[in-house]
Amino acid sequence: MSRRKRSLWIFLSVVGAVVVSQYFRASNGVIAPELVRDVGLTPEMLGLVNGSFFVSLALAQIPIGIAFDRFGPRWTITALTALAVLGSIGFALATTPAALLGARVAIGLGCAGSFMGAVTLAARWAPQDRFTQILSWIFSLSNLGTLLATTPLAAGSESLGWRATFLIAAIVTALLGVMFAALVRDAPPDHESQTEVPESLREVLRGVVEVWRTPGLGPVLAIHTVAYASLLTVQGLWAGAYLSDVHGLDPVARGNVLLAMAVATVCGVLCYGPMDRRFNTRKGVVTAGAGATATILAALSLTPQPSTAVASALLVALGLVGHYGVVIVAHGRSLFPDRLIGRGVTTVNVAQSLGCAGLPILTGTVIGMFATPEGPVPEAGYRAAFGCLALVLVTGLLVYRRAPDSRPIAAKAVDVGN
């Protein structure tokens, strides 16, 4: 098989893996009221169940990074996919909060390598000056998973029940896992990773320490902790409940709003992809994206009793501007040499995973302060949560502003010029 054809099949296989991950990340949003009703979840429990996906994902990142550099993404992700299948089945069968939590943890572990596997494979197979653009294509197409977790999931939940939809998701995940194992190769035949002598355990651990000592890593981790997490906390968890409790939308109607938000997210990622090459700055693009996202979150927080049309428009706008994380990933990847890429990008992803775990729990606690047993959560609870996300995002951005820039049009992968 020619390199061009092999690259295409790898691209499609990687897209399949990240679509599954994105579906599971976002799936709780549209069925949140049904989970509360059928399993007896409080807002705090719902935030914990959703956040547990990212806790398990974060805890797995360093071991997965070591496995990527030692064994390659192909078999690492294939093995993890089996956990996602089991987790999806367990989620469908869960009847208690504890069982739902355990299944969500298994799904998180099963999806833990998908996105950083995509980054590792893109770094090895793609031209480096187009690295961000290719990642944007992968991440844009991954939002097919987010799309499936909106109106299609809502419709499936109404006609088949949310449990049946998760059993179907388990079957699809298994098929895509088989496809990934059959078609993906870890690197081109002439890549240096194919001729290197495998590292010893001591060298592997020394590489982990070297990653954490990388100059400029801290500010990148700060923004990565809150960037995607602030978007996903709204899109993947609270938007559906907000539209139900505050605006009275039924599952399909709120699914339609989330679908429009997901379509806007796809468009946004595609727009962000070429921006770092066009303006030759990653820091500038991230700063603009974070500022726009914080502004929209502040508007959701400070606007009392907006109409359904205004609230929906703000949510869609949030999806459009909020997925600049692909540029942060490229900034993080630029800090590391090829021999450390697996450990490097998964270390960067630890920050995102912790944010995606922590912000749902934080906002769940905030919303729980306003919740009452006898009725829906009042608007004030959601506005407080949106305001909390805006403040957290601004804090991360202020720390990130201390980072040296990373410019894609440069002689080497690492650029410390401002």
C-alpha positions in Angstrom: 0.0 0.0 0.0 1.4 3.4 -1.0 2.2 5.9 1.8 -0.6 8.3 0.5 -3.2 5.6 0.6 -2.0 4.3 4.0 -2.2 7.9 5.4 -5.8 8.2 4.2 -6.9 4.9 5.8 -5.1 6.0 9.0 -6.8 9.3 8.9 -10.3 7.7 8.5 -9.5 5.2 11.3 -8.4 7.9 13.7 -11.5 9.9 12.9 -13.6 6.9 13.8 -11.9 6.6 17.2 -12.2 10.3 18.0 -15.9 10.3 16.9 -16.6 7.6 19.4 -14.8 9.5 22.2 -16.6 12.8 21.4 -20.0 11.0 21.4 -19.4 9.6 24.8 -18.0 12.9 26.1 -21.1 14.8 25.1 -23.8 12.1 25.4 -24.9 13.0 28.9 -26.0 16.5 28.0 -29.2 15.7 26.0 -30.3 12.9 28.2 -29.4 14.6 31.5 -33.1 15.0 32.6 -33.7 11.3 31.8 -30.7 10.2 33.8 -31.9 12.3 36.8 -35.3 10.7 36.5 -34.5 7.1 35.8 -31.4 6.6 38.1 -32.2 9.2 40.8 -29.3 11.6 40.3 -29.0 15.0 42.0 -27.3 17.8 40.2 -24.1 17.1 42.2 -24.3 13.4 41.3 -24.9 14.3 37.6 -21.8 16.5 37.6 -19.8 13.8 39.4 -20.9 11.1 36.9 -20.1 13.3 34.0 -16.8 14.4 35.5 -15.7 10.9 36.3 -15.2 10.3 32.6 -12.4 12.9 32.6 -10.9 11.9 36.0 -10.3 8.4 34.6 -9.1 9.8 31.3 -6.7 12.2 33.2 -5.3 9.4 35.4 -4.6 7.3 32.3 -2.7 9.9 30.3 0.9 9.4 31.6 0.7 5.6 31.3 -0.8 5.9 27.9 1.9 8.3 26.8 4.5 5.8 27.9 2.7 3.1 26.0 2.5 5.3 22.9 6.3 5.8 22.9 7.1 2.2 23.9 4.5 0.2 22.0 2.8 2.6 19.6 -0.7 4.1 19.4 -2.1 1.2 17.3 -2.3 -1.6 19.9 -2.6 0.8 22.8 -5.8 2.3 21.5 -7.2 -1.0 20.3 -6.9 -2.5 23.8 -8.5 0.6 25.4 -11.4 0.4 22.9 -12.5 -2.8 24.5 -12.9 -1.0 27.8 -15.1 1.6 26.1 -17.3 -1.2 24.7 -17.7 -2.8 28.2 -18.4 0.6 29.8 -21.1 1.5 27.3 -22.8 -1.8 28.0 -22.5 -1.2 31.7 -24.0 2.3 31.3 -27.0 0.9 29.5 -27.6 -1.6 32.2 -27.0 0.7 35.2 -29.8 1.1 37.7 -28.0 3.0 40.5 -25.8 6.1 40.7 -22.8 3.9 41.7 -23.2 1.6 38.7 -23.6 4.6 36.4 -20.5 6.1 37.8 -18.5 2.9 37.4 -19.6 2.5 33.8 -18.7 6.1 33.0 -15.2 5.6 34.5 -14.7 2.5 32.2 -15.8 4.6 29.2 -13.4 7.3 30.1 -10.5 4.9 30.3 -11.6 3.4 27.0 -11.5 6.8 25.3 -8.4 8.0 27.1 -6.0 7.5 24.2 -8.1 8.5 21.2 -7.3 12.2 20.9 -3.7 12.1 21.8 -3.3 9.0 19.6 -4.5 11.2 16.8 -2.0 13.9 17.7 0.9 11.3 17.9 -0.1 9.8 14.5 -0.5 13.2 12.9 2.9 14.3 14.1 4.5 11.2 12.5 2.6 11.1 9.3 1.8 14.7 8.5 4.0 17.6 7.3 4.8 19.6 10.4 3.9 23.0 9.0 0.3 21.7 8.4 0.1 19.8 11.6 -2.5 22.1 13.2 -4.6 22.2 10.0 -4.7 18.4 9.8 -5.5 18.2 13.5 -8.4 20.6 12.9 -9.8 18.3 10.2 -9.6 15.4 12.6 -11.1 17.3 15.5 -13.8 18.8 13.2 -14.9 15.4 11.9 -14.7 14.1 15.5 -17.7 16.4 16.2 -19.8 14.0 14.2 -19.8 12.3 17.6 -21.1 15.5 19.2 -23.8 15.7 16.5 -24.8 12.2 17.2 -25.1 13.1 20.8 -27.8 15.8 20.1 -31.0 15.3 18.1 -30.2 11.7 17.0 -29.5 10.7 20.6 -32.6 12.6 21.7 -34.8 10.9 19.0 -33.3 7.5 19.8 -33.9 8.0 23.5 -37.5 8.9 22.9 -38.2 6.0 20.5 -35.9 3.2 21.9 -34.9 4.5 25.3 -31.5 5.9 26.3 -30.4 2.5 27.4 -30.8 0.9 23.9 -28.9 3.8 22.4 -25.9 3.0 24.6 -26.1 -0.7 23.6 -26.0 0.4 19.9 -23.1 2.7 20.7 -21.2 -0.3 22.2 -21.6 -2.3 18.9 -20.5 0.6 16.8 -17.5 1.2 19.0 -16.4 -2.4 18.7 -16.6 -2.3 14.9 -14.5 0.9 14.8 -12.0 -0.7 17.1 -11.5 -3.6 14.8 -11.1 -1.1 11.9 -8.4 0.8 13.8 -6.4 -2.3 14.6 -6.5 -3.5 11.0 -5.6 -0.3 9.2 -3.5 1.9 11.4 0.3 1.8 11.4 2.3 3.7 14.1 4.7 5.5 11.7 6.0 5.5 8.2 8.7 2.9 7.5 11.4 5.6 7.3 10.4 7.4 10.5 13.1 7.4 13.2 10.8 5.6 15.7 10.9 2.5 13.5 14.6 2.1 13.8 15.2 3.2 17.4 16.1 0.7 20.0 13.3 0.5 22.6 13.9 2.5 25.7 14.6 0.9 29.0 12.2 1.5 31.9 14.7 3.9 33.4 14.9 5.8 30.1 11.1 5.9 29.9 10.8 7.4 33.3 13.6 9.8 32.7 11.7 11.0 29.6 8.6 11.7 31.8 10.6 13.8 34.1 12.2 15.6 31.1 8.7 16.4 29.8 7.6 18.0 33.1 10.7 20.1 33.1 10.1 21.5 29.6 10.3 25.3 29.6 7.0 27.1 28.8 4.9 24.0 29.7 3.2 25.5 32.8 1.3 28.4 31.0 0.2 26.1 28.3 -1.2 23.6 30.9 -3.0 26.5 32.6 -5.1 27.5 29.5 -5.5 23.9 28.4 -7.0 23.0 31.8 -10.0 25.4 31.3 -10.3 26.0 27.5 -12.1 22.9 26.2 -13.5 22.1 29.6 -15.5 25.3 29.8 -17.1 24.6 26.4 -17.7 21.0 27.1 -19.2 21.6 30.6 -21.9 23.7 28.9 -22.3 21.7 25.6 -21.9 18.2 27.1 -23.7 18.6 30.4 -25.7 21.7 31.4 -27.0 23.2 28.1 -29.7 20.5 27.8 -30.7 20.8 31.4 -30.7 24.6 31.1 -32.9 24.5 28.0 -35.3 22.1 29.8 -35.5 23.7 33.2 -35.4 27.4 32.2 -36.9 27.4 28.7 -39.2 24.3 28.9 -37.9 22.6 25.8 -38.7 18.9 25.2 -35.9 16.4 24.3 -36.0 16.8 20.6 -36.3 20.6 20.8 -33.3 20.9 23.1 -31.5 18.3 20.9 -32.0 20.6 18.0 -30.3 23.5 19.8 -27.4 21.3 20.8 -27.2 20.1 17.2 -26.9 23.6 16.0 -24.3 24.2 18.7 -22.3 21.2 17.5 -22.5 22.2 13.8 -21.1 25.6 14.9 -18.3 23.8 16.8 -17.3 22.0 13.6 -17.2 25.2 11.7 -15.2 26.9 14.4 -12.6 24.1 14.5 -12.2 24.3 10.7 -11.7 28.1 11.0 -9.2 27.8 13.8 -7.1 25.2 11.9 -5.3 27.4 9.4 -5.2 30.5 11.6 -1.9 29.8 13.2 -0.2 29.5 9.8 -2.0 32.5 8.4 -1.0 34.8 11.3 2.1 32.8 12.3 1.2 32.8 15.9 -0.5 30.2 18.1 -0.5 32.3 21.3 -2.5 35.1 19.5 -5.1 32.8 18.2 -5.6 31.1 21.6 -5.9 34.5 23.3 -8.6 35.7 20.9 -10.5 32.4 21.2 -10.4 32.4 25.0 -11.5 36.1 25.1 -14.4 35.5 22.9 -15.5 32.4 24.8 -15.3 34.2 28.2 -17.4 37.1 26.8 -20.2 34.8 25.7 -20.2 32.9 29.0 -20.4 36.3 30.8 -23.3 37.3 28.6 -25.2 34.1 29.5 -24.5 34.8 33.2 -25.4 38.5 33.2 -28.5 38.5 30.9 -31.6 37.9 33.1 -34.4 35.8 31.6 -33.3 35.8 28.0 -35.7 34.6 25.4 -35.3 31.1 24.1 -34.0 32.5 20.8 -31.4 34.7 22.5 -30.3 31.9 24.8 -30.0 29.5 21.9 -28.1 32.0 19.8 -25.6 32.5 22.6 -25.1 28.8 23.0 -24.5 28.4 19.3 -22.0 31.3 19.3 -20.2 29.6 22.2 -19.8 26.5 20.1 -18.5 28.6 17.2 -15.7 30.3 19.1 -15.0 27.9 21.9 -13.1 25.1 20.2 -9.7 26.7 19.9 -8.1 23.9 21.9 -6.7 22.4 18.7 -4.3 25.4 18.6 -3.3 24.8 22.2 -2.6 21.2 21.4 -0.3 22.3 18.6 1.4 24.8 20.9 2.0 22.0 23.4 3.2 19.6 20.8 5.8 22.2 19.6 7.5 22.1 23.0 8.7 18.4 22.7 11.1 16.5 20.4 9.8 13.5 18.5 11.3 11.0 20.9 9.1 12.4 23.7 5.9 13.1 21.6 3.7 10.4 23.2 4.7 11.4 26.8 4.6 15.1 25.9 1.2 15.3 24.3 -0.5 13.1 26.9 1.0 15.2 29.6 -0.6 18.3 28.0 -3.8 16.3 27.8 -3.7 15.6 31.5 -4.5 19.3 32.0 -7.5 19.2 29.7 -8.8 16.0 31.3 -8.5 17.4 34.8 -10.4 20.5 33.7 -13.1 18.5 32.0 -13.4 16.5 35.3 -13.3 19.4 37.7 -15.5 22.0 36.0 -18.6 19.8 35.8 -18.2 18.9 39.5 -17.6 22.6 40.3 -20.6 23.8 38.3 -22.7 20.9 39.6 -21.9 22.1 43.2 -22.8 25.7 42.2 -26.1 24.7 40.6 -26.9 22.4 43.5 -26.8 25.4 45.8 -29.9 26.7 44.0 -31.7 23.4 43.4 -34.9 22.4 45.3 -36.2 18.8 45.6 -39.7 19.7 44.4 -38.9 21.5 41.0 -36.5 22.3 38.3 -33.3 24.2 38.9 -34.0 28.0 38.8 -32.4 30.2 36.2 -30.2 31.8 38.9 -28.4 28.5 39.3 -27.4 28.2 35.7 -26.4 31.9 35.5 -24.1 31.4 38.5 -22.5 28.4 36.8 -22.0 30.3 33.5 -20.4 33.1 35.5 -18.1 30.7 37.3 -16.9 29.3 34.0 -16.2 32.7 32.7 -14.1 33.6 35.7 -12.1 30.4 35.6 -11.4 30.8 31.9 -10.2 34.4 32.3 -7.9 33.2 35.1 -6.4 30.5 32.9 -5.9 33.0 30.1 -4.0 35.4 32.3 -1.5 32.7 33.2 -1.2 31.6 29.6 -0.3 35.2 28.5 3.1 34.5 30.2 3.9 31.7 27.7 6.3 32.3 24.9 4.7 32.1 21.5 4.9 29.1 19.1 5.1 29.9 15.5 4.4 27.2 12.9 6.4 28.8 10.1 9.9 28.4 11.6 13.0 26.4 11.1 12.3 23.9 13.9 9.3 22.6 15.7 10.1 24.7 18.8 9.9 28.4 18.7 10.4 30.5 21.8 10.1 33.9 20.2 7.2 36.2 21.1 
